[in-house]
Amino acid sequence: MSAPFRNDRLEAFHFPPGMQVFERGWLSSNCVLFEDEAGATLIDSGYVTHADQTMALVLHAIEGHATPRLRRVINTHLHSDHCGGNALLARRTRCDIVIPEGNSYGVRHWDQRFLTFVATGQHCDRFDFTDTISAGDVLTLGGQEWEALAAPGHDVDSVMFHCEDEGILISGDAIWEDGCGAMFPTANPKTLDEDFSAAFETLQLVEAIDVRVIVPGHGRPFTDVEGALDRVRSRLRRMSADHSWNGRHVVKVLLKYRLLDDRRMSVETVRTMFREVPTIAYANRDIGLPPSVLADRTMDDLVRVGAARRDGDWLLDA
């Protein structure tokens, strides 16, 4: 049985039988588990630091399934907070790993620069893949048909999953209740504008299909789809119009994620990170500060909003 969730404005929504949502913290993505006759399917696997927790959640959940085994993991995209549990789950359960087609080269050769792990200064244990998924593919999950939809923007190869019969969208990081995934600059400055354009097109797709509830990559499931679309568009317009504002947002996101992982970092480690992590350097093209100054200002920003605290020469997660 699936547990209902409540929206502040609407009545409780019940997911169909055989579908279960694990709402995780902000370091790990949400995970969605489906019960099938051939074994369970998991959408996204969280961050590597939480891989054991993901394993425990999945094993506990499938104990009550008619077929109590994990058949496969399918990833919406291969940022480390969505695929960090892949390696452990595959090793322990021998499940299949299904990834977006555009990521096949990077995983096959384990090119961490292509996969963005090096660029963002994050971690992911190596895994192999069994199959790929592309936009237009139709899967049976929990006895329902789900179509894979292209969702470029936050990640060029990202996919979403839509069940037309139930009006449910598993959106990954394309849209959350109050935002979306960060728009990361790359070595080529032109790609940022292309990514913003793609993100707006993805939102148009969400608006065009029948969606009653969205299960986002982070945060609670929600039913106010129209309100979320308005909020995300407003945020993207501001970021696309001011790349320096987007850059400052990106560096705060990357530092906060690293802090969630490490729990505490010396000030010098943070300054080193701001010198060495490529995506921070790309973001700083639009900000234009010496890396150490940008590091100090970003630490101050996180402390000011309560996302971190200082203890002498240490920055602590809060």
C-alpha positions, 0 to 999 in steps of 0.5 A, a space after each residue: 500500500 502507498 501512503 498518502 501525502 498532503 498538499 497545503 492547498 489540496 486534499 491527500 493524494 494516494 499513489 497507485 498500489 505498487 509505487 512508493 516514494 522515499 523523500 530524502 534529504 538535500 544531499 541525496 535525491 528522492 527515490 521512487 520504488 515500484 513493485 513488479 512481478 519480475 522484481 522491484 524497480 528503483 528510480 534514482 539511488 541517492 548520493 554515495 555517502 548515503 548508499 547504505 541507507 538507500 540499500 536499507 530502505 530498499 531491502 526493507 520495502 521489498 520484504 513485503 513484495 510478492 517478488 522480493 528482489 531488486 530487479 533494476 535501478 533507473 536513473 533520471 540523470 547521472 549527477 552524483 546525488 542521483 546515482 551514488 548508490 548504483 554501485 553498491 546496489 548492483 554489487 549487493 543485489 546484482 540488479 540491472 542499471 539503466 541510464 540515459 542514453 547520452 551518458 553511455 560513453 561516460 559510464 562505459 569509459 568511466 570518464 568522470 570529466 564527461 560525467 561532471 563528477 570532477 567538474 563539480 568536486 563531488 564523488 561517485 563510486 564506479 558502476 557499469 550499466 546494463 541498458 539505456 533509456 531514451 525519450 519516447 521509451 515506454 516502461 511498465 512500472 508497478 503495473 502502469 505504463 510510464 513514458 520517458 520524456 527528455 528533460 534537458 536544462 539542468 542536465 542535457 541528458 536528463 529524462 523524466 517519467 510520466 504516467 498518463 493514466 495516473 497523471 504522475 510525473 517523476 521530474 528529477 531536477 527539472 522542476 521542484 515545488 519551489 525551484 529546479 536544479 542549478 544551471 551549471 556553467 561549463 568550459 564553453 560559455 555559450 552552453 549556459 544560454 543553451 541550457 536555459 533555453 532547454 530548461 524553459 522548453 522542458 517546462 513547456 513540456 510539463 505544462 502540455 502534458 496531463 500532470 496532477 502530481 509531481 514527484 521531484 528529485 528533491 523535496 516533497 511531492 506536490 500537486 500545485 503544478 501551475 504554481 510550481 511552473 510559475 515559480 521556476 520560470 520566475 527563477 530561471 528568468 532572473 538567472 538567465 538575465 544575470 549570469 553573475 547571479 546564477 554563478 553566485 547561486 551555483 557556487 553556494 550550491 556546490 559548497 553546501 553540497 560539499 559541506 553536507 558530505 564532509 560536515 565540516 571544512 577548514 577555511 583553507 580547504 574551502 579556499 582550495 576548493 574554489 581554486 580547483 573545482 572547474 565549475 566554480 571557475 566557470 561560474 566565476 567568469 561571470 562574477 569576476 572575483 579572486 577565488 579566495 575572495 569568492 570563497 570567503 563571500 560564499 562562506 559568509 552567504 551560507 552563514 548569513 542564511 543559516 546554511 552553515 556556521 563558523 567556528 574559528 577557522 572551520 566552516 560547519 554544516 548547519 
